Amino acid sequence: MNVEQWWSSIPSHKLPQWGTSLVSFMTPVVALFADFLPAGVSCGWSEDVDSAYADRENNKLVISSKILSANPERRPNNKATKLEAIAAVLGAQLHETGHFLYSPNSIPDLMPVGVEPDAIRSSIVNIVEDIYIENKLMSFKPDLAWMLQDGLWPYFFPADEAEKFRKVWPGIKPETVKQANAAVGFISQAWRSFDEIASSGEYEDGLRRLFMSVVGMDGLDDRRNLNNEIFRYLGLEELTAKQPEQEQGEGDGEGQEQENEKGKGGGEGQDDEGEGKRLRTADGKVVNPGAVRIDEKIEPSWDDSKMLDLDSAGEIPVEIHRAASGLSSQPIPVNRTWEKLAELQKDAATARRVPGPAGHVGRLTNPERMFSDGRMFSNSVMENADGGSFSYRPLEIILFIDRSGSMCRDNKFDNASIMAANMARTLSNAGVNLLVATHQTDYDSVFGEKCVISIIKGFKESYSSTVSRFQTMRRLGAGGANADADALRSIAKQFSPASSGRRRLVIVISDGQPACDFYGGMAGIERTAAVVNGLRKQGIEIYSVSIDSVAVAPNDKIYGPKYNVNSSDPNVAAQLLKKLIRD
């Protein structure tokens, strides 16, 4: 059977139009094909993803409604016909059903004993698992195999897409971590089309055979052993051990120096808090133990015609663009709690800039005193005890938002976007020199993985002139990975120089786990912490807003508990103010 034959069996004389009508039509169809899902698992649609994922935590199979979007630019594959898109929906649903039927609850469950999950190893594990479950499905339901072979595969994994990885990996045993990532990315994109893609030689043949040997296997131990064999074949242990040496001298000063020192020391307790919760594959997939995504292609949130800078000082190239605009006019909800920031700034910048008697002194302990103390936006010493002059430093703030794929779950990115817009509105109206930006990674055929920073509001722009970018940011959502260390190092260069006398301050909004092809887990936490410490030595203050309670522990490690607050706290504005006020 194929999609045309399947469609001809449906009692309908007319295929619905793209968009809502097509989604409505497919809803009962998808439910019909989910009859062999485990009890309690429901199916639903989402605009926040490009394909589908299995949410094991909430017993939900989620399919992207963008596949059927009325707007061709929203579709993950805008070259597909309507019937091909329908077949892709069915294939994505069948694939994720396979994870519910045959996969363990998490990626770490498939790791060999003693092997810690990092981005590249998790990518390998996920690919092996995809091969395993899809072949199990085709044996279990041979009458539905066409949904994978003629639906999912050509839509999301066209054979020609694999060739971009050849530019980084020549088909031999990898000599660098970057080549190893490209080799894994090639397999991820190509394994469904091996018959169509010529091999580059003996080494690649061996790698192909290893991955495909999972077909017919049973039991977790067999897959764990195979995963370990692939790790050894790629030489990952040796490459990972060499990577710190390769990184030396590639940084830009104190931050990099600190980073290398930190890497030698081992870190505090080697606690893997959050490890494996949001790892990415070599080709940009999100690997979540509770929600394994078959693909998470980024819809560009930046304007390529307005590239502002290219920074290649770190491990990953960083492009800085102006954010996209004009795709949404949806109003942004107003949260008045953030006006505390604005009121305090006005107080510090006006009435209290004149000589006079001493006012409130000492550490603030009550939020209500923040309005009158005015210490957040000042020097450490606001007033002399004898009534001397008040010392004031103009402020520059960078509000920096994690836009990686994990942020699209549980409305985290939407909540972060609303929070950022409200902070931008109140601070800009109070005269604060403010820049707002997001960061995520994308794949470049020349550089491999790259970090993309999108400037939503520049220092010299008003909030009112940039509202459309904030609205568009909410609509486009999040995707890709997050190279926090490289992103922070690059965005800090947007500040005025230290000689300007300005107080320079970064507020990061994130869910706490750096994860890209080059670093993740504790290595990513330590690398990012090293950059943060280096920037602080340059006089730049860095604070963190953890977007949920899960993010608090890793962000405490990166930024320090003293500089981190939990956004789910109803008093988050007051808590952030407390963090910003100096002794």
C-alpha positions in Angstrom: 0.0 0.0 0.0 1.0 3.6 -0.5 -0.5 6.9 0.5 -2.6 7.2 -2.7 -4.1 3.7 -2.2 -4.7 4.5 1.4 -6.4 7.8 0.6 -8.6 6.1 -2.0 -10.0 3.9 0.8 -11.1 6.9 2.9 -14.8 7.7 2.5 -14.3 11.3 1.3 -14.6 12.8 -2.1 -12.4 15.8 -1.5 -9.1 16.4 0.3 -9.5 19.2 2.8 -7.6 22.5 2.4 -4.2 23.0 4.0 -4.4 24.3 7.6 -7.0 23.9 10.3 -9.4 21.9 8.2 -6.7 19.4 7.3 -5.6 19.1 10.9 -9.2 18.6 12.0 -9.6 15.9 9.3 -6.5 14.1 10.4 -7.3 14.1 14.1 -9.6 11.1 14.1 -7.4 9.4 11.5 -4.3 9.7 13.8 -6.3 8.4 16.7 -7.4 5.4 14.7 -3.9 4.4 14.0 -2.9 4.8 17.6 -5.0 1.8 18.7 -2.0 -0.3 19.6 -0.4 2.4 21.8 0.0 1.5 25.5 -3.0 2.2 27.6 -3.3 5.8 28.8 -1.2 7.4 25.9 -3.0 10.2 24.1 -2.3 11.9 20.8 -2.2 15.6 20.2 -1.0 18.4 18.0 1.5 21.2 18.6 2.9 24.2 16.8 6.0 24.2 18.9 7.8 21.3 17.1 8.5 20.4 13.5 7.8 16.7 13.5 6.7 14.7 16.5 7.9 13.4 19.9 7.0 10.9 22.6 6.4 12.6 25.9 6.9 9.6 28.2 6.5 11.8 31.3 3.0 12.8 30.4 2.0 9.8 28.4 1.4 11.9 25.3 2.3 11.5 21.6 2.7 15.0 20.1 2.6 15.7 16.3 3.5 18.9 14.6 0.5 20.7 13.1 3.0 22.7 11.1 3.3 19.7 8.7 -0.2 20.6 7.5 0.1 24.4 7.8 -1.7 26.6 5.4 1.5 28.7 5.3 4.1 26.9 3.1 6.9 28.8 5.0 5.7 27.1 8.2 5.9 23.6 6.9 9.1 21.6 7.7 9.2 20.5 4.0 7.4 23.0 1.8 8.1 21.0 -1.3 5.9 18.1 -0.3 2.4 17.6 -1.7 -0.7 17.5 0.5 -0.8 13.7 0.3 3.0 13.5 1.1 2.5 15.7 4.1 -0.4 13.5 5.3 1.9 10.4 4.9 4.6 12.2 6.9 2.1 12.8 9.8 1.2 9.1 9.8 4.8 8.1 9.7 5.8 10.4 12.5 3.0 9.1 14.6 4.0 5.5 13.9 7.7 6.2 14.7 6.8 7.8 18.1 4.5 4.9 18.8 7.5 2.7 18.4 9.3 4.5 21.2 6.4 3.9 23.5 6.3 0.2 22.6 10.0 -0.7 22.4 12.2 2.0 24.0 13.2 2.4 27.6 12.2 5.6 29.4 15.4 7.5 28.9 18.5 7.7 26.8 20.8 7.0 29.8 19.1 3.6 30.0 20.7 2.6 26.7 24.2 3.7 27.8 26.8 1.0 28.5 27.7 0.7 32.2 30.1 3.4 33.2 29.5 5.6 30.2 28.2 9.0 30.9 25.7 10.5 28.3 27.1 13.4 26.4 25.8 15.0 23.2 27.6 12.8 20.7 27.1 9.5 22.6 23.4 10.3 23.1 23.1 11.0 19.4 24.6 7.6 18.6 22.2 5.9 21.1 19.2 7.7 19.6 20.1 6.7 16.0 20.6 3.0 17.0 17.3 3.1 18.8 15.5 4.7 15.8 16.8 1.9 13.5 15.8 -0.7 16.1 12.2 0.6 16.6 11.4 1.3 13.0 12.4 -2.2 11.9 10.5 -3.7 14.8 7.5 -1.7 13.7 7.7 -2.9 10.1 7.9 -6.5 11.3 5.0 -6.0 13.7 2.8 -4.0 11.3 4.0 -4.7 7.8 0.8 -3.3 6.3 1.8 0.1 7.8 5.5 0.1 6.7 4.7 2.5 3.9 4.0 5.2 6.4 7.7 5.1 7.4 9.2 4.3 4.0 7.0 6.5 1.8 5.9 9.1 4.4 8.4 9.8 7.2 11.6 9.0 5.3 11.4 11.1 2.2 9.7 14.0 4.0 12.2 14.4 6.9 15.3 12.5 5.6 15.9 13.1 1.9 19.1 11.3 0.7 20.7 14.5 -0.6 20.6 16.1 2.9 23.3 13.6 4.0 25.9 15.0 1.7 26.3 18.2 3.7 28.1 16.2 6.3 30.7 15.0 3.8 32.2 18.5 3.8 33.3 18.0 7.4 33.8 14.2 7.5 35.7 12.6 4.6 34.5 9.0 5.4 37.7 8.0 7.3 38.2 7.4 11.0 37.5 10.8 12.7 40.5 12.8 13.7 38.6 15.4 15.7 35.4 15.6 17.7 33.9 17.8 15.0 34.5 15.1 12.4 33.1 12.4 14.7 29.9 14.6 15.1 29.7 14.9 11.3 30.1 11.1 10.8 27.2 10.5 13.3 25.2 13.2 11.6 25.7 11.6 8.2 24.5 8.2 9.6 21.5 9.9 11.2 20.4 11.4 7.9 21.5 8.6 5.6 20.7 5.3 7.1 17.2 5.1 5.6 18.8 5.7 2.2 22.0 3.6 2.3 21.0 1.9 -1.0 21.0 5.3 -2.7 24.1 6.8 -1.2 27.5 5.5 -2.4 30.0 4.7 0.3 33.3 6.6 0.5 35.3 3.5 1.5 36.1 0.7 3.9 35.8 2.7 7.1 32.4 4.1 6.3 31.3 0.6 5.2 32.2 -0.7 8.7 30.4 2.2 10.4 27.3 1.5 8.3 27.3 -2.2 9.2 27.7 -1.5 12.9 24.6 0.8 13.0 22.5 -1.6 10.9 23.5 -4.6 13.0 20.8 -3.6 15.5 18.2 -4.9 13.2 16.9 -8.2 14.6 18.4 -7.6 18.1 16.4 -8.1 21.2 17.1 -6.9 24.7 18.7 -3.7 26.2 22.0 -5.4 26.8 22.6 -6.2 23.2 21.9 -2.5 22.2 24.1 -1.2 25.0 26.9 -3.4 23.8 26.4 -2.3 20.2 26.4 1.4 21.3 29.7 0.8 23.1 31.2 -0.9 20.0 30.3 2.2 17.9 31.8 4.5 20.5 35.1 2.5 20.2 35.0 2.3 16.4 34.7 6.1 16.2 37.5 6.5 18.8 35.4 8.8 21.0 37.3 8.2 24.2 40.6 9.3 22.6 39.0 12.2 20.8 37.3 13.4 23.9 40.5 13.2 25.9 42.3 15.2 23.2 39.7 17.9 22.9 40.9 20.1 25.8 44.3 20.3 24.2 42.7 21.3 20.9 40.8 24.1 22.6 43.8 25.8 24.3 44.7 29.1 22.8 41.4 29.4 20.9 39.7 31.6 23.5 39.8 35.3 24.1 41.5 36.0 27.3 40.8 35.3 30.9 37.6 33.3 30.4 39.4 30.7 28.3 42.3 30.5 30.7 39.9 29.9 33.5 38.1 27.3 31.4 41.2 25.3 30.8 42.1 25.4 34.5 38.7 24.3 35.5 38.7 21.4 33.0 41.9 20.0 34.7 40.5 20.1 38.2 37.4 17.9 37.8 34.8 20.2 39.3 32.7 20.0 42.5 31.3 16.6 43.2 30.8 15.7 39.5 27.1 15.9 40.1 25.2 15.1 36.9 22.1 17.0 37.8 20.0 17.3 34.7 22.4 15.2 32.6 20.7 13.6 29.7 17.6 15.8 30.0 18.3 17.9 27.0 21.0 16.6 24.8 21.3 17.1 21.0 22.4 14.9 18.2 25.0 15.8 15.7 22.4 16.9 13.1 20.4 19.1 15.4 17.9 16.7 16.8 16.8 17.1 20.4 17.4 14.0 22.5 15.2 14.0 25.6 14.8 10.9 27.7 11.2 11.8 28.3 10.5 13.1 24.8 12.6 11.7 22.0 12.2 13.9 18.9 12.8 12.4 15.5 13.7 15.9 14.1 13.7 19.4 15.3 14.6 21.6 12.4 15.0 25.3 13.3 12.7 27.8 11.6 15.0 30.8 11.3 14.2 33.4 13.9 16.8 35.9 12.5 17.0 38.0 9.4 19.9 36.7 7.2 19.9 40.0 5.3 20.8 41.8 8.6 23.9 39.9 9.8 25.7 42.2 12.3 28.8 40.3 13.2 30.7 37.0 12.9 32.7 35.9 16.0 35.0 32.9 15.6 37.1 33.3 18.7 35.6 30.3 20.5 35.1 26.6 19.5 31.9 27.3 17.7 31.5 30.2 15.1 28.9 32.7 16.4 26.8 34.7 14.0 24.9 37.8 15.3 21.8 38.8 13.3 18.9 41.2 13.7 15.9 39.2 14.8 13.0 38.5 12.4 9.9 40.7 12.6 6.5 41.2 11.1 5.2 37.6 11.4 2.8 38.2 14.3 0.7 41.0 15.8 -0.5 39.1 18.9 -0.4 41.4 21.9 2.1 40.6 24.7 0.5 40.1 28.1 1.5 42.9 30.5 3.0 41.9 33.9 3.2 44.9 36.2 5.5 43.1 38.7 8.5 44.0 36.6 7.7 47.7 37.0 9.6 47.5 40.3 12.8 47.5 38.2 11.7 50.7 36.3 10.7 52.6 39.4 13.9 51.7 41.2 16.0 52.8 38.2 14.1 56.2 38.0 14.7 56.7 41.7 18.5 56.0 41.4 19.0 58.0 38.3 17.2 61.2 39.4 16.1 62.3 42.9 18.9 60.5 44.7 21.8 61.8 42.5 22.3 64.9 44.6 24.3 65.5 47.8 22.4 65.2 51.0 22.1 63.5 54.3 22.4 59.8 54.6 19.3 57.8 53.8 18.7 54.1 54.2 21.9 52.2 54.6 22.9 48.6 55.1 21.6 45.4 53.4 18.1 45.4 52.2 15.9 42.6 53.6 12.4 43.7 52.7 11.1 44.1 49.1 9.1 47.2 50.0 12.3 49.0 50.9 13.6 48.6 47.4 11.6 51.6 46.1 13.3 54.0 48.4 16.9 52.6 48.7 17.8 52.9 45.1 20.8 50.7 45.5 20.4 48.4 42.5 21.6 50.8 39.9 24.3 52.5 41.8 27.9 52.0 43.0 28.6 49.9 46.1 28.6 53.1 48.1 25.6 55.2 47.4 26.1 57.9 50.0 28.7 58.8 52.6 27.5 58.5 56.2 28.3 62.2 56.7 26.0 63.2 53.8 28.6 63.4 51.0 28.0 63.1 47.3 26.0 60.3 45.8 27.9 58.2 43.2 26.0 57.0 40.2 27.1 54.9 37.2 25.1 54.7 34.0 23.8 51.2 33.4 23.9 48.9 30.4 21.9 45.6 30.6 21.9 42.7 28.2 18.9 40.4 28.6 20.0 37.1 27.1 17.5 34.3 26.4 18.1 30.6 25.8 16.2 29.6 22.6 17.2 26.0 22.4 14.8 23.1 21.6 14.3 22.1 25.2 12.8 25.6 25.9 9.8 24.8 23.7 8.5 22.2 26.2 6.0 23.2 28.9 5.7 26.8 27.4 9.1 27.6 28.8 10.2 29.7 25.8 6.8 31.5 25.6 7.0 32.3 29.3 10.6 33.6 28.8 9.5 35.7 25.9 6.7 37.3 27.8 9.1 37.9 30.8 11.7 39.5 28.5 9.2 41.7 26.8 7.9 43.0 30.1 11.4 43.6 31.5 12.4 45.4 28.2 9.2 47.5 28.3 9.7 48.7 31.9 13.5 49.1 31.8 13.5 50.9 28.4 10.7 53.3 29.5 12.9 54.0 32.6 15.8 55.1 30.4 18.0 52.0 30.9 20.4 51.3 28.0 19.1 47.8 27.2 19.9 45.1 24.7 17.7 41.9 24.3 18.9 38.9 22.4 18.4 35.1 22.1 20.8 32.3 21.3 20.5 28.9 19.7 22.6 26.7 17.3 22.1 25.9 13.7 24.0 23.8 11.2 26.2 25.3 8.6 27.5 23.2 5.7 30.9 24.9 5.9 31.4 25.4 9.6 29.3 22.6 11.0 27.5 23.6 14.1 27.3 27.4 14.7 25.8 29.5 17.4 23.2 32.1 16.2 22.5 35.2 18.3 19.4 37.2 17.4 19.2 40.8 18.5 15.6 41.6 19.3 16.2 45.1 20.7 19.5 47.0 20.4 21.0 49.4 22.9 19.9 52.4 20.9 16.4 51.2 20.0 13.2 51.9 21.8 11.0 49.1 23.0 8.0 50.4 21.0 10.0 50.2 17.8 10.9 46.6 18.4 7.6 45.1 19.6 7.1 43.3 16.3 10.3 41.3 16.9 9.2 40.3 20.4 5.8 39.2 18.9 7.5 37.3 16.2 9.9 35.6 18.7 6.9 34.2 20.5 5.3 32.9 17.3 8.5 31.2 16.0 9.3 29.5 19.2 12.6 27.7 20.0 14.8 25.0 18.4 18.3 23.7 18.0 21.0 23.4 20.7 22.6 25.9 23.0 26.3 26.7 23.2 26.1 28.9 26.3 29.8 29.5 26.8 30.4 30.7 23.2 27.1 32.7 23.2 28.0 34.5 26.5 31.5 35.3 25.4 30.3 36.8 22.1 27.3 38.8 23.4 29.5 40.4 26.1 31.4 42.1 23.3 28.3 44.3 22.6 28.9 46.2 25.8 30.6 49.6 26.0 34.3 49.3 27.0 35.2 49.2 30.7 36.7 52.7 30.3 33.2 54.1 29.7 32.5 53.9 33.4 29.2 52.2 32.8 27.9 49.4 35.0 27.6 46.4 32.6 25.2 43.7 33.5 23.9 40.5 31.8 20.7 38.8 32.9 20.4 35.3 31.4 17.0 33.5 31.1 17.5 29.8 30.6 16.6 26.2 31.6 20.0 25.6 32.8 21.8 22.9 30.7 24.4 23.9 28.0 24.2 21.2 25.3 25.7 21.3 21.8 27.9 19.1 19.7 31.0 20.2 21.5 30.0 20.2 25.1 27.1 19.2 27.4 26.3 17.9 30.9 28.9 18.7 33.5 31.5 19.6 30.8 29.1 22.2 29.4 28.3 23.5 32.9 32.0 23.9 33.8 32.9 25.5 30.5 30.1 28.0 30.8 31.0 28.7 34.4 34.6 29.4 33.4 33.5 31.9 30.8 31.2 33.6 33.4 34.1 33.8 35.8 36.3 35.3 33.1 33.7 38.0 32.2 33.2 38.8 35.9 37.0 39.5 36.1 36.5 42.0 33.3 34.0 43.8 35.5 30.8 42.4 33.9 28.1 41.3 36.3 26.1 38.2 35.3 22.9 37.0 36.8 20.5 34.2 36.0 16.8 33.7 35.9 16.0 29.9 35.9 12.9 29.4 33.8 11.7 26.5 36.0 12.7 24.7 39.2 14.6 22.0 37.3 17.0 24.7 36.0 17.9 26.0 39.4 20.6 23.4 40.3 22.6 23.6 37.0 22.3 27.4 37.0 23.5 27.5 40.6 26.6 25.6 39.4 27.2 28.0 36.4 26.4 31.4 37.9 26.5 30.7 41.7 23.4 30.5 44.0 24.0 34.1 45.0 23.3 35.2 41.4 20.5 32.9 40.4 16.7 33.1 40.9 13.8 30.8 40.0 11.2 32.4 37.7 8.5 30.1 38.9 8.7 32.0 42.3 5.7 34.5 42.3 8.1 37.0 43.8 10.7 36.6 41.1 10.9 40.3 40.4 11.6 41.1 44.0 14.1 38.2 44.3 16.0 39.4 41.2 16.1 42.9 42.7 17.6 41.5 45.9 20.3 39.7 43.9 21.1 42.9 42.0 21.4 45.1 45.1 24.9 45.3 46.4 26.3 45.3 50.0 
